[in-house]
Amino acid sequence: MVADVVRGDRAAGATGRDGHGALQLDGISLRVLTPNAEVIESVMGMLVPACSVAEPTAVVQWALRVEEHRAEVRDEGDLFEGRLLLELPYGGRRLAVVGMDGGVMRLVAVYRRGALPVVMEVDARQRVTRLLVSPGDEVGLRWADYLARVFFASRLLGSGWRMLHASAVAVDGRALVFLAGRHGGKSTLAHRAVRNLGAHFLADDLVLIGPDGTVVGWPTRVAVPAQLAGDAEGRCERRVVAGLVRERVLFTPAQHRAALGVEYSPPVPLGAVVIVDGSGAVEAGVRAQTADAQTLDRAVAGAADVPQQLLYVSDPLGLMGGPRLADQAAGTAPPAALLAGAPAAVLRVAVEQLPQAPVWQALEGVVSGLGRRR
């Protein structure tokens, strides 16, 4: 059965004229090749402007080729039986190596439970990964976005960048980074900054910070607090967190831009850090003060403790020719060192007050340039 998945005939469309898109970030570049224009649009919509669009003639380090592939899968339940399996967090993505032939590693993968399998062929000598998807399988095509993100993130992490669980916006061309615990209000403040300060959006959940202080908003699903989403249509999520009802509207980055008219920012230098402490009582109001070095170190260490997210953007199987996990961890500076020297404030406000509280006025005396502009 696995042989059927790997050997299935490629559809005639695979030999048609390829469209292509080239992306680059911090000197790293990738080309996407496919006759399916929607795939290129999807990858570009996910990764731009975190990445910039490279010239068609640019020299690239790797290529991702997406083709249709007619595979006869008789028993999906046996796909991974008896094989070393990599199961990624977030959505049940599963991959297994099924063979090596002529220097090409072949894998079978499903994007989520019950989805059709796809085949990946990794040719390190040609520096290309081929993604083979059954005709009409829109779920399988989502692997293209994932593989493109793995290509860039694994290489950045291998060259000294650090990933933080944080939200961020760009104000006057510099990054304002929000740190908080889980469900601590990071997304609320980022979306309020877009609305109140005219900020450009960087990240809802994850940021990458380079050795030189460059901040890249890493593209993930965007969760907008329902109070700030207005009438925008998206997938609604309702949870009870610490006794409070939490309603959010979920978007892809492209949907987020289209539905709410949000402008996204390319990578920018670090400007300031706000540490959110939402544990206070409502009657205490809003307070802000300068964060001392010890408080900043603790907040950054907590934000850098993201093992599941790091696994998700790493390349342990060499799908996109990225560095090994050990290489990504070697020689990286302590995460706090990346934020050292930037103005940092502690914002104390009850979480339930965050959508309306006068946070910018409170922060203005600590972090300059954050007065209300709208």
Sequence and secondary structure as in RCSB ss.txt:
>XXXX:A:sequence
MVADVVRGDRAAGATGRDGHGALQLDGISLRVLTPNAEVIESVMGMLVPACSVAEPTAVVQWALRVEEHRAEVRD
EGDLFEGRLLLELPYGGRRLAVVGMDGGVMRLVAVYRRGALPVVMEVDARQRVTRLLVSPGDEVGLRWADYLARV
FFASRLLGSGWRMLHASAVAVDGRALVFLAGRHGGKSTLAHRAVRNLGAHFLADDLVLIGPDGTVVGWPTRVAVP
AQLAGDAEGRCERRVVAGLVRERVLFTPAQHRAALGVEYSPPVPLGAVVIVDGSGAVEAGVRAQTADAQTLDRAV
AGAADVPQQLLYVSDPLGLMGGPRLADQAAGTAPPAALLAGAPAAVLRVAVEQLPQAPVWQALEGVVSGLGRRR
>XXXX:A:secstr
 HHHHHH  B GGGGS  EEEEEEETTEEEEEEES HHHHHHHHHHHTTTSEE  TT   SEEEEEEEB    S 
GGGTTTTS EEE TTT  EEEEEEEETTEEEEEEESSTTS EEEEEEETTTTEEEEEE TT TTTTHHHHHHHHH
HHHHHHHTTT EEEE EEEEETTEEEEEE STTSSHHHHHHHHHHHH  EEEESSEEEE TT EEEE    EEEE
HHHHTT   EEEEEEETTEEEEEEEE HHHHHHHH   B   EEEEEEEEEE  S GGG  EEEE  HHHHHHHH
HHHT  HHHHHHHS TT TTS   HHHHHTT   HHHHHTTS EEEEE  GGGTTTS HHHHHHTTSTT S   
